[in-house]
């Protein structure tokens, strides 16, 4: 099961909440996954989902909000993944009109994209509406792979409404166009966590946070390892260069030609090629700082280069 499916299953099993929140959630579910079937004498409302837990929740919302036992039909897809599709259908014209009017989905006898003022007025209802939108048309990637949460809608106005509702909870989403609609999306991991909290997907939130912490820890370890490896390589390269310089001096004029401080450092480097500058400094008598050892080795390199140039 995908991470998105786990999150949706958790949300689908939440308590339905207060009547006002049930209406708000059902409004979003109808808006984002519903359609109307209109004929000369008939008017039917369909809400479609491929998730059985969501289908059961939609059925329960109709039952508790409108005291209505809707039809629940199961169909099997023919193309691509041959999984089941669940269709919740209400085909009594009067009941369909009652639902649309109660939820503010029609105005002056026509379907409207305007958001019911009752949904916007209460914080709990805004949460429920966002939850319904995510259940109907949302997705979130596995945080192991990337950070991305989105909700698809066929209408620009609905996308803008979603962005405004999210912003009321300090969750800031963006909108992008698609060939057949609009996508409201979030890519910031902290904002995704906050959105999951807003809609009540707390287990999904905790799993997301655990993965995010582990990824951050792995990245930190990798940075430290890379840093240490780079320093080690730098130390090894410097040591090889210093050994080559000292051998040039030894071959050309002999180490005895050097003054005592340089001769002492040169002999220690030959005896301890793997030692760091700090370790070399500790072996000197009296001990010398890292910068002091580095200064002497640079003088040796300068002498070596001059000898090679003169030869």
GUVOTI-818102 format. One record per residue (C-alpha): residue number from 0; residue in three letters; x, y, z. Coordinates in Angstrom, 3 decimals. Each point is the difference from the previous one (the first is absolute). Layout:
BEGIN
BAVO  resi  resn        xx        yy        zz
BAVO   NUM   ALA         X         Y         Z
...
# end
This chain:
BEGIN
BAVO  resi  resn        xx        yy        zz
BAVO     0   UNK     0.000     0.000     0.000
BAVO     1   UNK     1.320     3.430    -0.927
BAVO     2   UNK     0.660     2.710     2.566
BAVO     3   UNK    -2.865     2.065    -1.486
BAVO     4   UNK    -2.385    -2.952     0.320
BAVO     5   UNK     1.005    -0.488     3.633
BAVO     6   UNK    -0.669     3.666     0.736
BAVO     7   UNK    -3.399    -0.136    -1.711
BAVO     8   UNK    -0.990    -3.202     1.787
BAVO     9   UNK     0.814     1.650     3.313
BAVO    10   UNK    -2.122     3.038    -0.885
BAVO    11   UNK    -2.858    -2.164    -1.296
BAVO    12   UNK    -0.213    -1.726     3.389
BAVO    13   UNK    -0.191     3.204     2.039
BAVO    14   UNK    -3.171     0.814     1.890
BAVO    15   UNK    -2.424     1.931    -2.201
BAVO    16   UNK    -0.023     2.962     2.359
BAVO    17   UNK    -2.646     2.668     0.560
BAVO    18   UNK    -2.863     0.398    -2.499
BAVO    19   UNK     1.486     3.230    -1.382
BAVO    20   UNK     3.323    -1.748    -0.630
BAVO    21   UNK    -1.739    -2.938    -1.650
BAVO    22   UNK    -1.648     2.394    -2.443
BAVO    23   UNK     3.288     1.766    -0.708
BAVO    24   UNK     1.856    -3.245    -0.672
BAVO    25   UNK    -2.817    -1.350    -2.162
BAVO    26   UNK    -0.040     3.274    -1.976
BAVO    27   UNK     3.664    -0.481    -0.908
BAVO    28   UNK    -0.442    -3.693    -0.816
BAVO    29   UNK    -2.843     0.822    -2.407
BAVO    30   UNK     1.865     2.946    -1.527
BAVO    31   UNK     3.237    -1.890    -0.623
BAVO    32   UNK    -1.236    -3.497    -0.862
BAVO    33   UNK    -3.677     0.389    -0.824
BAVO    34   UNK    -2.001     0.485    -3.177
BAVO    35   UNK    -3.584     0.516    -1.069
BAVO    36   UNK    -2.001    -2.190    -2.357
BAVO    37   UNK    -2.769     2.034    -1.573
BAVO    38   UNK    -2.758    -1.184    -2.348
BAVO    39   UNK    -3.450     1.261    -0.895
BAVO    40   UNK    -1.683    -1.561     3.009
BAVO    41   UNK     2.899    -1.060     2.213
BAVO    42   UNK     2.667     1.631     2.105
BAVO    43   UNK     2.622    -2.164     1.717
BAVO    44   UNK     3.040     0.808     2.102
BAVO    45   UNK     3.083    -2.240    -0.211
BAVO    46   UNK     3.068     0.097     2.253
BAVO    47   UNK     2.854    -2.235    -1.171
BAVO    48   UNK     3.094    -1.347     1.742
BAVO    49   UNK     2.404    -2.914    -0.387
BAVO    50   UNK     0.506    -0.330     3.765
BAVO    51   UNK    -2.551    -2.228     1.824
BAVO    52   UNK     0.592     1.737     3.339
BAVO    53   UNK    -0.784     3.379    -1.569
BAVO    54   UNK    -3.081    -1.491    -1.683
BAVO    55   UNK    -1.283    -1.204     3.384
BAVO    56   UNK     0.633     3.460     1.484
BAVO    57   UNK    -1.929     1.738    -2.789
BAVO    58   UNK    -2.884    -2.449     0.491
BAVO    59   UNK     0.051     0.713     3.767
BAVO    60   UNK     0.110     3.769    -0.534
BAVO    61   UNK    -3.113    -0.122    -2.203
BAVO    62   UNK    -1.723    -2.203     2.562
BAVO    63   UNK     0.819     2.154     3.043
BAVO    64   UNK    -0.392     3.404    -1.655
BAVO    65   UNK    -3.089    -0.630    -2.129
BAVO    66   UNK    -1.376    -3.230     1.548
BAVO    67   UNK     0.408    -1.528    -3.416
BAVO    68   UNK     1.040    -3.498    -1.042
BAVO    69   UNK     1.775     0.602    -3.292
BAVO    70   UNK     0.848    -2.723    -2.491
BAVO    71   UNK     3.537    -1.396     0.127
BAVO    72   UNK     1.067    -1.566    -3.290
BAVO    73   UNK     3.291    -1.772    -0.710
BAVO    74   UNK     1.452     0.030    -3.478
BAVO    75   UNK     3.238    -1.407    -1.339
BAVO    76   UNK     2.295     2.066    -2.184
BAVO    77   UNK     0.742    -1.451    -3.407
BAVO    78   UNK     3.087     2.027    -0.873
BAVO    79   UNK     3.330     0.365     1.784
BAVO    80   UNK    -0.224    -1.311     3.565
BAVO    81   UNK    -3.105    -2.135     0.160
BAVO    82   UNK    -0.965     1.038     3.519
BAVO    83   UNK    -3.480     0.693     1.307
BAVO    84   UNK    -1.740     3.339    -0.249
BAVO    85   UNK    -2.692     0.831     2.550
BAVO    86   UNK    -2.956     2.141    -1.037
BAVO    87   UNK    -2.341     1.489     2.576
BAVO    88   UNK    -3.213     0.959    -1.783
BAVO    89   UNK    -3.089     1.980     0.966
BAVO    90   UNK    -2.606    -0.033    -2.733
BAVO    91   UNK    -3.083     1.544     1.631
BAVO    92   UNK    -0.306     3.448    -1.572
BAVO    93   UNK    -1.464     1.671     3.102
BAVO    94   UNK     2.693    -1.398     2.267
BAVO    95   UNK     2.773     1.056    -2.404
BAVO    96   UNK    -1.331     3.554    -0.090
BAVO    97   UNK    -0.305     0.005     3.794
BAVO    98   UNK     3.653    -1.058     0.363
BAVO    99   UNK     1.254     2.570    -2.503
BAVO   100   UNK    -2.000     2.820     1.609
BAVO   101   UNK     0.938    -0.934     3.567
BAVO   102   UNK     3.705    -0.163    -0.855
BAVO   103   UNK    -0.075     3.225    -2.008
BAVO   104   UNK     0.946    -1.715    -3.249
BAVO   105   UNK    -2.770     1.701    -1.965
BAVO   106   UNK    -0.929     3.671    -0.122
BAVO   107   UNK    -3.035     1.431    -1.771
BAVO   108   UNK    -0.643    -3.430    -1.474
BAVO   109   UNK     3.501    -0.439    -1.461
BAVO   110   UNK     3.100    -1.827     1.216
BAVO   111   UNK     2.486     2.406     1.559
BAVO   112   UNK     3.719    -0.099     0.753
BAVO   113   UNK    -0.381     2.475     2.865
BAVO   114   UNK     0.909    -1.381     3.404
BAVO   115   UNK    -2.784    -0.120     2.563
BAVO   116   UNK     0.453     2.823     2.528
BAVO   117   UNK    -0.749    -2.456     2.843
BAVO   118   UNK     3.103    -2.018    -0.951
BAVO   119   UNK     2.228     3.073     0.045
BAVO   120   UNK    -1.395     1.327     3.273
BAVO   121   UNK     1.074    -2.818     2.332
BAVO   122   UNK     3.505    -1.373     0.465
BAVO   123   UNK    -1.229    -3.569     0.517
BAVO   124   UNK    -1.953     0.148    -3.265
BAVO   125   UNK     2.997     1.319    -1.919
BAVO   126   UNK     1.983    -2.965     1.305
BAVO   127   UNK    -2.778    -2.394    -1.044
BAVO   128   UNK    -0.245     1.522    -3.488
BAVO   129   UNK     3.761    -0.334    -0.527
BAVO   130   UNK    -0.193    -3.597     1.231
BAVO   131   UNK    -2.767    -0.755    -2.500
BAVO   132   UNK     1.961     1.600    -2.847
BAVO   133   UNK     3.070    -2.060     0.832
BAVO   134   UNK    -2.019    -3.226     0.278
BAVO   135   UNK    -1.672     0.664    -3.345
BAVO   136   UNK     2.867     1.341    -2.108
BAVO   137   UNK     3.161     0.179     2.075
BAVO   138   UNK     3.269    -1.870     0.090
BAVO   139   UNK     3.239     0.103     1.959
BAVO   140   UNK     3.269    -1.666    -0.959
BAVO   141   UNK     1.939    -2.316     2.267
BAVO   142   UNK     2.380     2.283     1.958
BAVO   143   UNK     2.765    -2.560    -0.556
BAVO   144   UNK    -0.012     1.076    -3.657
BAVO   145   UNK    -0.979     3.671    -0.053
BAVO   146   UNK    -2.166     2.631     1.654
BAVO   147   UNK    -3.123     0.713    -2.057
BAVO   148   UNK    -3.689     0.313     0.856
BAVO   149   UNK    -2.643     0.968    -2.545
BAVO   150   UNK    -3.727     0.346    -0.597
BAVO   151   UNK    -1.385     0.004    -3.544
BAVO   152   UNK    -3.042     1.930    -1.145
BAVO   153   UNK    -1.532     0.693    -3.374
BAVO   154   UNK    -0.746     3.632     0.905
BAVO   155   UNK     2.299     2.933     0.709
BAVO   156   UNK    -2.458     1.521     2.484
BAVO   157   UNK     0.003    -3.168     2.095
BAVO   158   UNK     3.803    -0.022    -0.014
BAVO   159   UNK     0.085     3.604     1.246
BAVO   160   UNK    -2.550    -0.843     2.709
BAVO   161   UNK     2.207    -2.863     1.201
BAVO   162   UNK     3.052     2.248     0.147
BAVO   163   UNK    -1.946     2.580     2.037
BAVO   164   UNK    -1.330    -2.629     2.412
BAVO   165   UNK     3.495    -1.428     0.488
BAVO   166   UNK     1.400     3.481     0.579
BAVO   167   UNK    -2.483     0.499     2.857
BAVO   168   UNK     2.004    -2.734     1.798
BAVO   169   UNK     3.376     1.486    -1.007
BAVO   170   UNK     0.451    -2.680    -2.669
BAVO   171   UNK     1.130     1.663    -3.214
BAVO   172   UNK    -0.613    -1.930    -3.204
BAVO   173   UNK     0.554     0.860    -3.646
BAVO   174   UNK    -2.069    -0.543    -3.131
BAVO   175   UNK     1.128    -1.313    -3.359
BAVO   176   UNK    -2.010    -0.784    -3.115
BAVO   177   UNK    -0.405    -3.448    -1.485
BAVO   178   UNK    -1.374    -1.058    -3.364
BAVO   179   UNK    -3.401    -0.821     1.454
BAVO   180   UNK    -0.085     2.142     3.134
BAVO   181   UNK     1.968     1.545     2.852
BAVO   182   UNK     2.318    -1.349     2.648
BAVO   183   UNK     0.339     1.402     3.507
BAVO   184   UNK     3.319    -1.203     1.368
BAVO   185   UNK     2.411     0.239     2.942
BAVO   186   UNK     3.667    -1.001    -0.191
BAVO   187   UNK     1.302     1.263     3.337
BAVO   188   UNK     0.213    -2.886     2.504
BAVO   189   UNK    -0.997     2.112     3.019
BAVO   190   UNK    -3.030     1.351    -1.853
BAVO   191   UNK    -1.055    -3.529    -0.977
BAVO   192   UNK     0.240    -1.040     3.655
BAVO   193   UNK    -2.135     2.988     0.994
BAVO   194   UNK    -2.625    -0.839    -2.659
BAVO   195   UNK    -0.205    -3.620     1.193
BAVO   196   UNK    -0.517     1.340     3.502
BAVO   197   UNK    -2.755     2.357    -1.176
BAVO   198   UNK    -2.011    -2.782    -1.670
BAVO   199   UNK     0.539    -2.419     2.890
BAVO   200   UNK     2.355    -2.564    -1.560
BAVO   201   UNK     2.053    -0.290     3.180
BAVO   202   UNK     1.440    -3.490    -0.535
BAVO   203   UNK     1.067     0.952    -3.518
BAVO   204   UNK     1.514     3.148     1.468
BAVO   205   UNK     2.053    -1.974     2.549
BAVO   206   UNK     1.226    -2.397    -2.692
BAVO   207   UNK     0.911     2.964    -2.191
BAVO   208   UNK     1.916     1.649     2.847
BAVO   209   UNK     1.854    -3.239     0.841
BAVO   210   UNK     1.151    -0.367    -3.599
BAVO   211   UNK     0.915     3.680    -0.193
BAVO   212   UNK     2.106    -0.234     3.173
BAVO   213   UNK     1.759    -3.159    -1.219
BAVO   214   UNK     0.735     1.624    -3.364
BAVO   215   UNK     1.375     3.098     1.719
BAVO   216   UNK     2.152    -2.199     2.249
BAVO   217   UNK     1.313    -1.999    -2.987
BAVO   218   UNK     0.771     3.212    -1.861
BAVO   219   UNK     1.840     1.383     3.028
BAVO   220   UNK     2.028    -3.208     0.362
BAVO   221   UNK     0.817     0.050    -3.718
BAVO   222   UNK     1.127     3.615     0.230
BAVO   223   UNK     2.245    -0.803     2.962
BAVO   224   UNK     1.438    -3.064    -1.724
BAVO   225   UNK     0.617     1.977    -3.180
BAVO   226   UNK     1.607     2.778     2.023
BAVO   227   UNK     2.256    -2.427     1.857
BAVO   228   UNK     0.882    -1.804    -3.235
BAVO   229   UNK     0.866     3.273    -1.690
BAVO   230   UNK     2.191     1.019     2.939
BAVO   231   UNK     1.686    -3.403     0.013
BAVO   232   UNK     0.682     0.200    -3.728
BAVO   233   UNK     1.341     3.504     0.427
BAVO   234   UNK     2.306    -1.160     2.809
BAVO   235   UNK     1.228    -2.992    -2.033
BAVO   236   UNK     0.658     2.144    -3.089
BAVO   237   UNK     1.904     2.565     2.069
BAVO   238   UNK     2.055    -2.731     1.686
BAVO   239   UNK     0.961    -1.564    -3.354
BAVO   240   UNK     1.011     3.387    -1.350
BAVO   241   UNK     2.073     0.737     3.098
BAVO   242   UNK     1.760    -3.388    -0.164
BAVO   243   UNK     0.918     0.564    -3.642
BAVO   244   UNK     1.391     3.440     0.854
BAVO   245   UNK     2.072    -1.335     2.908
BAVO   246   UNK     1.428    -2.794    -2.177
BAVO   247   UNK     0.984     2.550    -2.649
BAVO   248   UNK     1.846     2.023     2.666
BAVO   249   UNK     1.639    -3.137     1.372
BAVO   250   UNK     1.140    -1.013    -3.480
BAVO   251   UNK     1.250     3.438    -1.068
BAVO   252   UNK     1.689     1.438     3.110
BAVO   253   UNK    -0.749    -2.403     2.868
BAVO   254   UNK    -2.113     0.738     3.057
BAVO   255   UNK     3.120     0.953     1.977
BAVO   256   UNK     0.188     3.182    -2.096
BAVO   257   UNK    -3.257     1.213     1.537
BAVO   258   UNK    -0.159     1.996     3.221
BAVO   259   UNK    -1.035    -1.989     3.062
BAVO   260   UNK    -3.750     0.922     0.137
BAVO   261   UNK    -0.559    -0.968    -3.653
BAVO   262   UNK     2.169    -3.111     0.277
BAVO   263   UNK    -1.973    -1.177     3.036
BAVO   264   UNK    -3.371     0.409    -1.746
BAVO   265   UNK     1.312    -1.668    -3.168
BAVO   266   UNK     1.212    -3.077     1.889
BAVO   267   UNK    -3.286    -0.285     1.930
BAVO   268   UNK    -2.009     0.153    -3.228
BAVO   269   UNK     2.150    -2.753    -1.547
BAVO   270   UNK    -0.422    -2.136     3.106
BAVO   271   UNK    -3.774     0.653     0.304
BAVO   272   UNK    -1.479     0.541    -3.477
BAVO   273   UNK    -3.557    -0.586     1.208
BAVO   274   UNK     0.124     2.451     2.937
BAVO   275   UNK    -2.054     3.209    -0.008
BAVO   276   UNK     1.630     3.406     0.513
BAVO   277   UNK    -1.325     0.073     3.549
BAVO   278   UNK     1.529    -3.412     0.730
BAVO   279   UNK     3.338     1.053    -1.501
BAVO   280   UNK    -0.007     3.144     2.157
BAVO   281   UNK    -0.550    -2.093     3.136
BAVO   282   UNK     3.096    -2.114    -0.830
BAVO   283   UNK     2.316     3.028    -0.136
BAVO   284   UNK     1.995     1.164     2.985
BAVO   285   UNK    -1.243     2.468     1.044
BAVO   286   UNK    -3.439    -0.718    -1.527
BAVO   287   UNK    -1.088     2.193    -2.874
BAVO   288   UNK    -3.430     1.133    -1.106
BAVO   289   UNK    -1.697    -1.245    -3.171
BAVO   290   UNK     0.597     3.333    -1.727
BAVO   291   UNK     3.649    -0.042     1.074
BAVO   292   UNK     0.540    -3.477    -1.535
BAVO   293   UNK    -1.811     1.090    -3.158
BAVO   294   UNK     2.250     3.059    -0.276
BAVO   295   UNK     3.167    -2.167     0.180
BAVO   296   UNK    -1.328    -2.483    -2.561
BAVO   297   UNK    -0.812     2.851    -2.363
BAVO   298   UNK     3.571     1.227     0.343
BAVO   299   UNK     1.208    -3.489    -0.870
BAVO   300   UNK    -2.269    -0.047    -3.081
BAVO   301   UNK     1.395     3.356    -1.073
BAVO   302   UNK     3.568    -1.296     0.337
BAVO   303   UNK    -0.884    -3.168    -1.927
BAVO   304   UNK    -1.561     1.955    -2.871
BAVO   305   UNK     3.050     2.263    -0.199
BAVO   306   UNK     2.357    -3.010    -0.123
BAVO   307   UNK    -2.028    -1.579    -2.828
BAVO   308   UNK     0.017     3.304    -1.857
BAVO   309   UNK     3.804     0.382     0.341
BAVO   310   UNK     0.807    -3.575    -1.046
# end
